Amino acid sequence: MMKTFRVILLIMMALAFIQASAKRHKHHAQSVVWESSGLDGVHVNNIFHANNGDDYVVNNTRFIYYHANNTAVDSWKEIDAGSIAMQIPTQDVIRIQAIYVYSNLMLAGVGSYGLFASFDQGKTWKSTKEDFLFFNDNESNIAGFVNSQSHKLVVFLQSSAVLKRAMIDINNLNEVVNISWQDISPVSYSGYSHLQFLNNKIYVNSLYPFHNGMIFVTEDYGNTWQHITINAPEISEVTNATVYQLYITKENTFYAATNYGVYKSLHGLNWHLIGFKNKVVECLSMLKGILHIAVYGDGMYSSSDDGVHWSYDNNMAINKNKPQSGNIEYYSLGVYGSNMILGTSVGLYHYSG
């Protein structure tokens, strides 16, 4: 009898220990499973919100794919940008860098060939190249579009040397002509990349070493600028730090994906490393309190405790399309509707949370 009691007691103690251990390490119990969104093998360069709700568009170098929010996650309308290709030199590749969708109107920023407009949902495209004659390098591209409070569509252009903007009357979008560009570069002698629109502010990363780890921010579409410096020791000691993507919470907590790891800051002031030191973290975003990141040459990771611990996601759907030579590139990551959407060099994937 006593022996049986001791066995039962030992079993109960073992169960209590297992439950306590599971509770302490519950951050490792995440089960983030990435699934295909129906574009396997497609080189997805970008993901953009359409300007009519939760619909969104993705693109590669030739095609634009439109997804309506009330349809299945793998349901796509394919738009052939072939008529754009007919208007640029045959030896050049189409590089669609940004897309704007509003009713039947679509605007596409196409590398150094400027702005193309379609008034029939992408069936035909009109070039506004005459407004881009100042382009003299292959680094210039339309960086993005944003609706201003004064009913103007603001178009941003970035290059290795300058940041510019144009204002287009939203009430007269049936014609895209006489575009006037204004230089809004925050500082001289710098280059700009990875322009983002977050919480009614616009952020852009500086490329040049003497502005190392510096992010410029504007609340008035480029009239005035402030700067944020990632002052972590790992960043300040190198000369080629790049901020690939920012994520900013409503509480003003900053997360930055860089070529030296993942960094965190309150209000953009004091920064510290929260993971993947000296690793290239290509993009990051957050869904339902879980931080998701893409690590070049490795895969997708997530953290439910603000980067204290990281879990390797279920990357099977992504990795099955990995090329025999080379690594998967992770280009875009963000929340669209109720899903986290990931654009890669081997397809589009989602996680529903």
FIVOZA-527247 format. One record per residue: residue number from 1; residue in three letters; y, x, z of N, C-alpha, C in turn. Coordinates in steps of 0.05 Angstrom, whole numbers. Each point is the difference from the previous one (the first is absolute). Layout:
N
i,aa,nc2,nc1,nc3,cac2,cac1,cac3,cc2,cc1,cc3
NUM,ala,Y,X,Z,Y,X,Z,Y,X,Z
...
***
This chain:
353
i,aa,nc2,nc1,nc3,cac2,cac1,cac3,cc2,cc1,cc3
1,met,-24,17,0,24,-17,0,25,17,0
2,met,0,20,19,23,18,2,4,15,-27
3,lys,-23,9,-12,2,15,-25,12,-17,-22
4,thr,-8,-26,-1,11,-18,-20,30,-4,4
5,phe,8,-2,25,28,-4,7,16,25,-10
6,arg,-11,24,5,14,24,-9,3,1,-30
7,val,-21,-8,-14,1,0,-30,22,-19,-10
8,ile,0,-24,13,21,-20,-8,28,11,6
9,leu,3,13,23,26,11,8,9,22,-20
10,leu,-19,17,-8,6,21,-19,8,-12,-27
11,ile,-13,-21,-8,6,-13,-26,29,-12,1
12,met,6,-13,23,27,-12,3,21,21,0
13,met,-5,23,13,20,22,1,4,11,-28
14,ala,-23,3,-15,2,11,-27,16,-19,-18
15,leu,-4,-26,2,15,-19,-16,30,0,7
16,ala,6,2,26,27,2,9,14,24,-11
17,phe,-14,23,-1,11,25,-10,5,-3,-30
18,ile,-18,-12,-15,3,-4,-29,24,-17,-6
19,gln,3,-22,16,23,-19,-5,26,14,7
20,ala,1,15,21,24,15,7,7,20,-21
21,ser,-20,14,-10,5,20,-20,10,-12,-26
22,ala,-12,-23,-7,9,-14,-24,29,-9,3
23,lys,7,-9,24,27,-10,5,20,23,-2
24,arg,-8,24,11,19,23,-1,3,10,-28
25,his,-20,-3,-17,1,11,-27,1,-21,-22
26,lys,11,-23,7,0,-22,-19,16,7,-25
27,his,19,20,2,15,8,-24,-18,12,-21
28,his,-25,8,7,-18,10,-20,-17,-22,-13
29,ala,3,-24,10,-17,-22,-9,11,-15,-24
30,gln,22,10,-12,12,-13,-23,-21,0,-22
31,ser,2,-21,-17,-18,-1,-23,18,-7,-24
32,val,15,19,-9,17,-4,-23,-16,6,-25
33,val,-5,-21,-15,-16,2,-25,17,-6,-24
34,trp,3,20,-17,16,-4,-25,-17,-12,-21
35,glu,11,-21,-14,-15,-14,-21,15,2,-27
36,ser,-15,-2,-21,12,1,-27,17,-25,-4
37,ser,23,4,-14,18,-23,-7,-3,-7,-30
38,gly,-21,10,-13,-6,-9,-27,11,18,-22
39,leu,12,23,7,10,18,-20,-13,27,2
40,asp,-27,0,4,-14,26,3,4,18,-24
41,gly,5,25,5,4,19,-21,28,1,-12
42,val,17,-19,8,28,-1,-10,17,19,16
43,his,15,16,-13,19,19,13,25,-15,9
44,val,1,-8,25,22,-17,10,22,18,11
45,asn,22,1,-14,22,17,8,17,-12,22
46,asn,6,-26,-2,18,-12,19,-8,-29,6
47,ile,11,-10,22,-3,-28,7,27,-11,7
48,phe,8,-23,-11,26,-11,5,-2,-30,7
49,his,18,-9,18,3,-28,4,14,-12,-24
50,ala,-10,-23,-9,16,-16,-19,21,-15,16
51,asn,22,-7,-13,23,-11,15,-2,-30,1
52,asn,-24,-10,4,-3,-29,2,-21,-7,22
53,gly,0,16,21,-18,-6,22,-20,23,4
54,asp,-25,-7,6,-20,19,6,-16,10,-24
55,asp,8,-9,-24,-13,11,-24,7,30,-2
56,tyr,-18,15,-13,6,28,-4,-11,11,-26
57,val,10,23,-8,-9,12,-25,-8,29,5
58,val,-19,9,-15,-7,28,0,0,10,-28
59,asn,0,27,-3,1,10,-28,-13,27,-2
60,asn,-8,7,-24,-7,27,-7,19,9,-22
61,thr,-8,19,-17,19,10,-19,4,-19,-24
62,arg,-18,-19,-5,3,-18,-23,0,-29,8
63,phe,-14,-8,20,-3,-28,7,13,-8,26
64,ile,10,-24,1,11,-12,25,-19,-23,7
65,tyr,-8,-2,25,-19,-21,9,15,-17,20
66,tyr,0,-26,-6,15,-19,17,-20,-16,17
67,his,5,-2,26,-17,-15,18,16,-21,15
68,ala,-9,-25,-3,12,-23,14,-13,-3,27
69,asn,16,-5,20,-10,0,28,-20,-22,5
70,asn,2,-22,-14,-18,-22,5,-26,2,-16
71,thr,-6,23,-11,-25,4,-15,-18,20,14
72,ala,-24,3,-10,-19,19,12,11,28,-1
73,val,-8,17,19,12,26,2,-6,17,-24
74,asp,-21,-7,-15,-7,16,-24,7,-15,-26
75,ser,19,-19,2,9,-15,-23,26,12,-11
76,trp,0,8,-26,23,15,-10,8,-11,-28
77,lys,26,0,-5,10,-4,-27,8,27,-11
78,glu,-12,7,-22,6,27,-12,22,-2,-20
79,ile,20,18,3,23,1,-19,0,27,-14
80,asp,-3,-1,-26,-1,24,-16,28,10,-6
81,ala,6,25,8,26,11,-4,0,17,-26
82,gly,-17,-8,-19,-2,15,-25,25,1,-16
83,ser,17,-21,1,24,0,-15,20,20,11
84,ile,-3,7,26,16,22,11,-8,26,-13
85,ala,-26,4,-2,-11,25,-12,10,4,-28
86,met,5,-21,-15,9,2,-27,29,10,-2
87,gln,14,-1,23,28,8,0,6,27,12
88,ile,-21,15,7,3,27,10,-16,19,-17
89,pro,6,26,0,-15,19,-17,-30,-2,5
90,thr,-15,2,-22,-29,-4,2,-14,20,17
91,gln,12,24,3,-14,21,16,4,-4,30
92,asp,18,-18,8,6,-4,28,-16,-23,11
93,val,-6,1,26,-15,-20,14,19,-19,14
94,ile,-5,-26,-1,16,-20,14,-3,5,30
95,arg,22,2,15,-1,3,29,16,-23,12
96,ile,-13,-22,6,14,-23,12,3,6,30
97,gln,24,4,9,5,9,27,9,-23,19
98,ala,12,-21,-11,9,-22,17,1,-26,-17
99,ile,-5,-22,13,-1,-26,-13,16,-20,16
100,tyr,14,-18,-15,15,-22,13,-9,-25,-15
101,val,-7,-21,15,-10,-25,-12,17,-23,12
102,tyr,11,-16,-18,15,-24,9,-3,-21,-21
103,ser,-16,-21,6,-5,-21,-20,-12,13,-25
104,asn,12,-5,-23,-11,11,-25,9,28,-5
105,leu,19,10,15,11,26,-4,-17,22,14
106,met,-5,22,-15,-12,23,12,16,24,-8
107,leu,6,18,19,13,25,-6,-19,22,7
108,ala,-2,20,-16,-18,23,5,15,26,-4
109,gly,-1,17,21,11,27,-2,-21,18,-11
110,val,5,13,-23,-20,15,-14,8,29,-2
111,gly,-7,15,21,5,29,1,28,7,-9
112,ser,3,21,-16,26,8,-9,10,-16,-24
113,tyr,-14,-21,-7,9,-17,-22,14,-25,10
114,gly,5,-2,25,18,-20,11,-11,-27,4
115,leu,17,-20,-4,-6,-27,8,-8,-16,-25
116,phe,-22,-15,3,-9,-18,-21,0,-28,12
117,ala,7,-20,-16,2,-28,9,-18,-18,-17
118,ser,-13,-19,13,-15,-20,-14,9,-28,9
119,phe,5,-18,-19,9,-27,7,-22,-21,-5
120,asp,-24,10,-6,-22,-19,-6,-25,8,16
121,gln,4,8,25,-23,7,18,-16,23,-10
122,gly,13,19,-13,-14,25,-7,-12,0,-28
123,lys,4,-20,-16,-12,0,-27,14,20,-18
124,thr,27,1,2,15,19,-16,21,13,19
125,trp,7,25,-7,18,15,17,24,11,-16
126,lys,24,0,12,24,10,-13,9,25,15
127,ser,5,21,-14,10,24,12,30,-1,5
128,thr,9,11,23,28,3,5,7,30,0
129,lys,-15,15,-16,1,29,0,29,11,-5
130,glu,16,-16,-14,27,10,-5,15,6,26
131,asp,-8,-12,22,13,4,26,-11,24,14
132,phe,-19,14,-12,-14,23,14,2,26,-16
133,leu,21,2,-16,3,23,-16,6,25,16
134,phe,8,-3,25,6,24,17,-26,12,10
135,phe,-23,-13,-4,-25,12,10,-5,26,-15
136,asn,-5,21,15,-6,25,-14,-24,15,13
137,asp,-16,-14,16,-24,13,11,-21,-22,4
138,asn,-25,9,3,-22,-18,3,-4,-11,28
139,glu,18,8,18,-3,-8,28,15,-26,6
140,ser,17,-9,-19,16,-24,5,-17,-25,-2
141,asn,5,-19,18,-15,-25,-2,14,-22,16
142,ile,-5,-24,-8,10,-23,15,-16,-2,25
143,ala,14,2,23,-14,2,26,-6,-28,12
144,gly,16,-20,-7,-5,-26,12,23,-19,-4
145,phe,-5,-25,8,19,-22,-3,3,-14,27
146,val,24,-10,6,3,-15,24,22,-21,-5
147,asn,-3,-24,11,20,-21,-2,21,5,22
148,ser,25,1,-8,22,4,19,10,-27,10
149,gln,16,0,21,10,-25,11,22,-12,-17
150,ser,10,15,-19,22,-9,-17,-11,-10,-27
151,his,-26,-8,0,-13,-11,-24,-1,20,-23
152,lys,-2,25,7,-3,21,-19,-28,13,3
153,leu,-13,6,-23,-24,15,1,7,30,-2
154,val,-8,15,21,7,28,1,-24,16,-11
155,val,5,16,-20,-21,17,-12,6,29,9
156,phe,-20,13,10,3,28,9,-15,19,-19
157,leu,13,22,-6,-11,21,-17,0,26,16
158,gln,-22,14,0,-2,25,15,-10,22,-19
159,ser,7,24,6,-10,23,-17,-1,24,18
160,ser,-6,23,-12,-1,25,14,28,10,8
161,ala,21,-14,-9,27,10,5,20,-21,10
162,val,-7,-26,-3,21,-20,4,-13,-27,8
163,leu,16,-16,14,-8,-28,7,22,-18,-10
164,lys,-7,-20,-17,20,-17,-11,-8,-30,4
165,arg,20,-17,-4,-5,-29,2,15,-15,-22
166,ala,-10,-23,-6,13,-19,-18,-1,-28,12
167,met,21,-16,-5,1,-27,11,-2,-20,-23
168,ile,-19,-18,1,-3,-20,-21,4,-28,11
169,asp,14,-17,-14,6,-27,9,-26,-16,-1
170,ile,-10,-9,24,-25,-15,1,3,-27,-14
171,asn,24,-11,-1,5,-26,-13,0,2,-30
172,asn,-1,24,-11,0,4,-29,-21,19,-8
173,leu,-24,-4,10,-22,19,-6,-14,-5,-27
174,asn,10,-20,-15,-11,-3,-26,9,22,-19
175,glu,19,15,8,9,23,-16,3,24,19
176,val,-12,23,-8,3,24,15,14,20,-18
177,val,26,-1,0,16,17,-18,23,12,16
178,asn,13,20,-12,23,13,12,-4,9,29
179,ile,-23,13,5,-6,9,26,17,25,6
180,ser,14,-1,22,17,22,8,-12,14,25
181,trp,-4,26,-2,-13,15,21,20,16,17
182,gln,-4,-1,26,18,14,19,-16,19,17
183,asp,10,25,3,-13,20,16,4,-7,29
184,ile,-22,-3,15,1,-6,29,-15,21,16
185,ser,-3,24,-11,-15,21,14,11,5,27
186,pro,-17,0,21,10,5,27,13,27,4
187,val,-11,21,-13,11,27,2,-3,13,-28
188,ser,15,21,-4,-2,15,-25,-24,19,1
189,tyr,-8,8,-23,-21,21,-3,-26,-7,14
190,ser,-8,-25,-4,-26,-7,11,-15,-17,-20
191,gly,-26,-5,5,-15,-18,-16,-11,-22,18
192,tyr,-9,-22,-12,-8,-23,16,-26,-12,-10
193,ser,-15,-10,19,-26,-13,-7,-7,-20,20
194,his,-20,-17,-6,-12,-19,19,21,-18,12
195,leu,15,-13,-17,20,-20,9,-14,-25,10
196,gln,8,-10,24,-14,-23,12,21,-20,10
197,phe,-8,-26,1,17,-21,10,-14,-11,25
198,leu,12,4,23,-12,-8,25,21,-13,19
199,asn,-6,-24,9,17,-13,20,30,-1,-9
200,asn,5,-7,-25,27,-2,-11,14,26,-2
201,lys,-15,22,2,12,26,-4,-15,15,-22
202,ile,12,20,-11,-12,15,-22,-3,29,9
203,tyr,-24,11,-3,-6,27,9,-8,17,-24
204,val,9,25,-1,-8,18,-21,-5,28,11
205,asn,-20,13,-10,-7,27,10,14,21,-16
206,ser,10,21,14,11,23,-14,-22,20,-7
207,leu,2,12,-24,-21,18,-9,6,30,6
208,tyr,25,7,4,6,28,0,-3,13,27
209,pro,-7,26,1,-6,13,25,22,0,21
210,phe,25,2,-9,22,1,20,6,-27,11
211,his,-14,-21,-10,2,-26,13,-29,-8,9
212,asn,-14,20,10,-28,-3,6,-5,-22,21
213,gly,-20,-17,-7,-7,-22,19,22,-20,4
214,met,19,-3,-19,23,-17,4,-4,-26,-16
215,ile,6,-22,13,-1,-26,-13,28,-12,2
216,phe,10,-10,-23,26,-13,-1,-3,-30,0
217,val,18,-14,14,-2,-29,3,27,-13,-5
218,thr,0,-23,-14,25,-15,-5,-5,-29,6
219,glu,21,-13,10,-1,-29,4,18,-15,-19
220,asp,14,15,-18,19,-13,-19,-6,9,-28
221,tyr,-25,4,-7,-9,5,-27,10,27,-11
222,gly,6,18,18,8,27,-9,29,6,2
223,asn,17,-18,10,28,6,4,4,21,21
224,thr,-15,-2,22,0,20,22,-28,6,8
225,trp,-4,24,10,-26,10,8,0,12,28
226,gln,-22,-3,14,-6,15,24,-25,16,-5
227,his,-7,19,17,-24,15,-4,-17,1,25
228,ile,-26,1,-4,-20,3,21,-15,26,-5
229,thr,-2,17,20,-15,25,-4,-25,-1,17
230,ile,-23,5,-13,-25,2,15,0,28,13
231,asn,7,0,25,6,25,15,-25,11,15
232,ala,-24,-9,-9,-24,11,13,-3,30,-8
233,pro,-10,16,18,-3,29,-6,-16,6,-25
234,glu,-21,-15,-5,-17,5,-23,15,-4,-26
235,ile,20,-18,0,16,-5,-24,23,20,-3
236,ser,14,5,22,23,18,-1,-7,28,-7
237,glu,-25,8,4,-8,28,-6,-9,5,-28
238,val,-2,-22,-17,-8,4,-27,23,-7,-19
239,thr,-4,6,-25,22,-3,-20,-6,-21,-21
240,asn,-22,-13,1,-7,-19,-21,-11,-26,11
241,ala,11,-9,22,-9,-25,12,8,-24,-17
242,thr,-18,-19,-4,5,-23,-16,-9,-25,16
243,val,18,-20,2,-7,-25,12,-9,-19,-22
244,tyr,-26,-6,-1,-10,-17,-22,5,-30,5
245,gln,-2,-8,25,4,-29,6,8,-3,29
246,leu,18,-20,4,8,-7,27,-11,-28,6
247,tyr,-5,-5,26,-4,-27,10,17,-3,25
248,ile,15,-22,2,17,-5,22,-5,-27,12
249,thr,-6,-2,25,-6,-25,13,26,-15,7
250,lys,-3,-25,9,23,-15,8,13,11,25
251,glu,-16,15,15,10,14,24,13,27,-6
252,asn,3,6,-26,12,24,-9,-16,25,6
253,thr,-26,-3,0,-18,24,2,-6,9,-28
254,phe,4,26,-5,-3,12,-26,-27,14,-2
255,tyr,-14,-3,-23,-23,15,-6,4,13,-27
256,ala,-7,25,-3,4,14,-25,-25,14,-10
257,ala,-7,-5,-25,-22,14,-13,11,24,-15
258,thr,-9,24,7,12,24,-11,-23,18,-10
259,asn,8,22,-13,-20,20,-8,-7,19,23
260,tyr,8,-7,24,-8,15,24,-11,-17,22
261,gly,-8,-25,-7,-12,-18,19,16,-26,4
262,val,-7,-14,22,13,-26,6,18,4,24
263,tyr,25,-9,-3,20,3,22,10,-26,9
264,lys,9,-1,25,10,-24,13,26,6,14
265,ser,18,-20,0,25,3,14,11,-28,9
266,leu,14,0,22,14,-24,9,29,2,-10
267,his,8,-19,-17,27,-2,-11,6,24,-18
268,gly,-20,14,-9,5,22,-19,12,25,12
269,leu,-2,3,27,14,22,14,-20,23,4
270,asn,-16,-1,20,-18,22,6,-28,-6,-11
271,trp,-10,18,-17,-25,-4,-14,-22,16,12
272,his,-25,-10,-1,-23,16,9,-24,-7,-17
273,leu,-17,19,-3,-25,-3,-16,-20,-17,15
274,ile,-11,-20,-15,-21,-17,13,-26,2,-15
275,gly,-3,19,-18,-26,3,-12,1,15,-27
276,phe,-22,14,-6,-5,12,-26,19,22,-6
277,lys,3,19,19,17,23,-4,-7,15,-25
278,asn,20,7,-15,-2,15,-25,-17,-13,-21
279,lys,-5,-27,3,-13,-15,-21,20,-16,-16
280,val,-6,-5,-25,17,-16,-17,-6,-29,4
281,val,18,-15,13,-3,-28,4,17,-14,-21
282,glu,-13,-13,-19,15,-9,-24,15,-27,5
283,cys,-11,-17,17,14,-25,5,-10,-12,26
284,leu,16,-19,11,-8,-14,24,13,-27,2
285,ser,-12,-17,16,12,-27,5,-14,-11,24
286,met,9,-24,9,-11,-12,24,-6,-30,-5
287,leu,-23,-9,10,-7,-28,-1,-12,-9,26
288,lys,12,-20,13,-9,-11,25,-4,21,21
289,gly,20,18,2,0,21,20,-17,24,-5
290,ile,-15,0,-22,-17,23,-7,14,17,-21
291,leu,3,26,5,13,18,-18,-21,11,-20
292,his,5,-2,-25,-18,9,-21,13,23,-15
293,ile,-16,21,-6,10,23,-15,-20,9,-21
294,ala,10,13,-20,-17,11,-21,3,31,0
295,val,-22,14,4,0,29,1,-11,11,-26
296,tyr,15,17,-13,-9,11,-26,-25,17,4
297,gly,-19,-5,-18,-25,15,1,-19,-9,22
298,asp,7,-21,14,-17,-9,22,-5,-30,-1
299,gly,21,-16,3,-5,-29,-1,19,-15,18
300,met,-7,-25,6,16,-18,16,-8,1,30
301,tyr,21,2,17,-4,-1,29,17,-21,12
302,ser,-6,-9,24,16,-19,14,0,6,30
303,ser,21,-10,13,4,4,29,11,-26,12
304,ser,-13,-9,22,10,-24,14,15,7,25
305,asp,4,26,6,14,8,24,22,20,-6
306,asp,14,-5,-23,24,15,-6,-5,30,-6
307,gly,-24,5,-11,-5,28,-8,-13,17,21
308,val,-7,-11,24,-13,15,20,-28,7,-9
309,his,-14,-20,-12,-26,4,-11,-1,-11,-29
310,trp,-16,12,-17,-2,-9,-28,-29,-5,-6
311,ser,-5,-21,-17,-27,-6,-9,-1,2,-30
312,tyr,-22,11,-10,-4,1,-29,-9,-27,-10
313,asp,15,-11,-19,-7,-27,-10,-25,1,-17
314,asn,-10,-24,-6,-21,-3,-19,12,2,-28
315,asn,-4,24,-13,12,6,-25,-19,-3,-24
316,met,-23,-13,5,-21,-1,-20,9,-11,-27
317,ala,15,-23,1,9,-13,-25,18,19,-16
318,ile,16,16,14,18,19,-13,-15,24,-10
319,asn,-17,11,17,-13,26,-7,-20,-3,-23
320,lys,-10,-24,-4,-20,-3,-22,13,4,-27
321,asn,26,-1,-2,14,6,-25,13,28,-1
322,lys,-7,16,20,11,27,0,-9,16,-24
323,pro,18,15,-13,-8,16,-23,-18,23,8
324,gln,-16,9,-19,-19,22,5,15,26,8
325,ser,23,4,-11,16,23,7,28,-10,9
326,gly,12,13,20,26,-8,9,-2,-20,23
327,asn,24,-8,10,2,-18,23,13,-26,-8
328,ile,-4,-20,17,14,-26,-4,29,3,9
329,glu,18,-10,-16,28,-1,8,6,-27,12
330,tyr,16,-1,21,8,-25,13,30,-3,-5
331,tyr,7,-21,-15,28,-2,-9,17,-20,16
332,ser,-12,-23,6,16,-21,13,-16,-15,21
333,leu,13,-7,22,-14,-14,21,21,-19,13
334,gly,-7,-25,3,19,-19,12,-12,-27,4
335,val,14,-18,14,-9,-26,7,11,-20,-21
336,tyr,-18,-15,-12,7,-20,-20,-15,-25,7
337,gly,15,-21,7,-13,-24,10,-13,6,27
338,ser,-26,-6,2,-14,6,25,-18,24,-2
339,asn,3,16,-22,-18,22,-5,16,27,0
340,met,-14,21,9,9,27,-5,-11,8,-27
341,ile,18,9,-18,-8,6,-27,4,30,-5
342,leu,-20,13,-12,0,29,-5,-3,6,-30
343,gly,19,14,-11,-1,9,-28,-8,29,-2
344,thr,-21,5,-16,-10,28,-2,-4,7,-30
345,ser,-8,25,-4,-6,9,-27,-26,-11,-11
346,val,-16,-14,17,-25,-11,-9,-2,-30,4
347,gly,22,-13,5,-1,-29,3,18,-11,22
348,leu,-1,-27,4,15,-14,20,-19,-11,20
349,tyr,8,2,26,-18,-9,22,16,-15,21
350,his,-14,-16,16,13,-15,20,-16,-1,26
351,tyr,15,-6,22,-12,-4,26,14,-23,13
352,ser,-15,-20,10,13,-25,9,6,0,30
353,gly,-8,20,15,8,1,28,-16,-19,18
***
